[in-house]
Amino acid sequence: METLKRILLVEDDPNDIELTLGALSEHNLANEIVIARDGVEALDYLYRRGDFASRPAGNPVVILLDLKMPKLGGLQVLRQLKADEDMRFIPIVILTSSRESRDLEECYKLGVNAYVVKPVRFAEFVEAIKGISMFWVLINELPPATSKKQ
């Protein structure tokens, strides 16, 4: 039986974390969801350092990344991961409230896989999360070298 792959949710807002987890569970997605509350924590998780030094090996199947966070923002995290040969193929979906064109353009220049503006209404938010999870977790195929590291 294939092990369910992890999803890394990088989000500092407790309400958005709760909404995202609720939306994922509403669609019976059984994957483990790891939560990082800022960019530093996300990088520590991915590079298995600090509190995450002994976490199980493997990369998440997708990273849901907010842009505006304390300590280290989403753009800096995206920049570092897409520049890293071992991390660049992990799909990264920006999940943000920012509709600023410069954020959107910068994310795509850096190699983001998708940019999703968080809908305000709960029902729309649930549908957006469902679409993201269905595609990136269940449908998308990663390159062989990447999937071996998961």
C-alpha positions in Angstrom: 0.0 0.0 0.0 1.3 3.4 -1.0 2.0 5.8 1.9 0.1 9.1 1.8 2.4 12.0 1.1 2.6 15.0 3.3 1.3 18.5 2.5 3.2 21.4 4.0 1.0 24.4 4.9 3.0 27.5 5.6 0.6 30.0 7.2 0.8 32.4 10.1 -2.9 33.2 10.5 -4.7 30.8 12.9 -8.1 31.4 11.2 -6.7 30.6 7.8 -5.0 27.5 9.2 -8.3 26.3 10.7 -10.2 27.1 7.4 -7.7 25.2 5.3 -7.6 22.2 7.6 -11.4 22.2 7.6 -11.6 22.4 3.8 -9.2 19.6 3.4 -11.0 17.3 5.9 -14.4 18.2 4.3 -13.1 16.5 1.2 -11.8 13.5 3.0 -8.2 14.1 2.1 -6.3 11.8 4.5 -2.8 13.1 3.8 -0.8 14.3 6.7 -0.8 18.1 6.9 2.3 19.7 8.5 1.9 23.3 9.6 4.7 25.8 9.6 3.8 29.2 11.0 6.5 31.3 9.3 9.1 31.0 6.6 11.9 30.1 9.0 9.9 27.2 10.4 9.1 26.0 6.8 12.7 26.0 5.8 13.7 24.2 9.1 11.1 21.6 8.3 12.2 21.1 4.7 15.9 21.0 5.5 15.4 18.8 8.6 17.0 21.2 11.1 16.2 22.5 14.6 13.0 21.0 15.9 12.6 19.0 12.7 16.0 17.4 12.6 14.5 14.0 13.4 11.4 14.2 11.3 10.9 11.4 8.8 12.8 11.7 5.5 11.0 12.9 2.4 9.6 16.1 0.9 6.0 17.1 0.9 3.9 16.4 -2.2 3.0 20.1 -2.3 3.7 23.3 -0.3 0.8 25.7 0.3 2.6 29.0 1.0 1.3 32.3 2.3 3.2 35.4 1.2 2.9 37.8 4.1 4.4 36.1 7.2 6.7 37.1 10.1 10.4 36.3 10.3 10.7 35.3 6.6 8.1 35.9 4.0 6.8 33.6 1.3 8.7 35.3 -1.5 12.0 34.6 0.3 11.0 31.0 0.9 10.0 30.6 -2.7 13.2 32.1 -3.9 15.4 29.8 -1.8 13.5 26.6 -2.7 13.4 27.2 -6.4 17.1 28.0 -6.4 17.9 24.7 -4.6 18.6 21.7 -6.9 17.1 19.3 -4.3 13.9 21.4 -3.6 13.1 23.1 -6.9 10.7 20.4 -8.2 8.4 20.4 -5.1 5.2 22.0 -6.3 4.6 25.3 -4.5 1.1 26.9 -4.5 0.9 30.5 -3.2 -2.2 30.7 -1.1 -2.6 34.4 -0.3 -4.9 37.3 0.1 -2.6 39.5 -2.0 -4.0 40.7 -5.3 -0.9 42.9 -5.9 0.3 42.4 -9.5 3.9 42.8 -8.4 3.5 39.8 -6.0 1.9 37.7 -8.7 4.6 38.6 -11.3 7.5 38.0 -8.8 6.1 34.6 -7.8 5.9 33.4 -11.4 9.4 34.8 -12.2 10.7 32.7 -9.3 9.0 29.6 -10.5 5.9 29.2 -8.5 3.5 26.4 -9.7 0.3 28.2 -9.0 -1.0 31.5 -7.4 -4.3 31.4 -5.7 -6.0 34.4 -4.0 -7.9 33.2 -0.9 -11.6 33.7 -1.5 -13.4 35.6 1.3 -16.5 33.4 1.4 -16.1 30.1 3.2 -17.8 28.0 0.5 -15.5 29.5 -2.2 -12.5 28.9 0.0 -13.5 25.2 0.5 -13.9 24.8 -3.3 -10.5 26.5 -4.0 -8.8 24.2 -1.5 -10.5 21.1 -2.9 -9.3 22.0 -6.4 -5.7 22.6 -5.2 -5.7 19.3 -3.2 -7.3 17.2 -5.9 -4.8 18.4 -8.5 -1.5 18.6 -6.6 -2.0 15.7 -4.3 -4.0 13.2 -6.4 -3.5 14.0 -10.1 -0.2 15.7 -10.6 2.8 13.5 -11.3 6.2 14.5 -10.0 9.6 13.8 -11.8 11.0 10.4 -10.7 14.0 12.0 -8.9 11.6 14.1 -6.8 9.2 11.3 -5.9 12.0 9.1 -4.6 12.8 11.8 -2.0 9.3 11.9 -0.7 
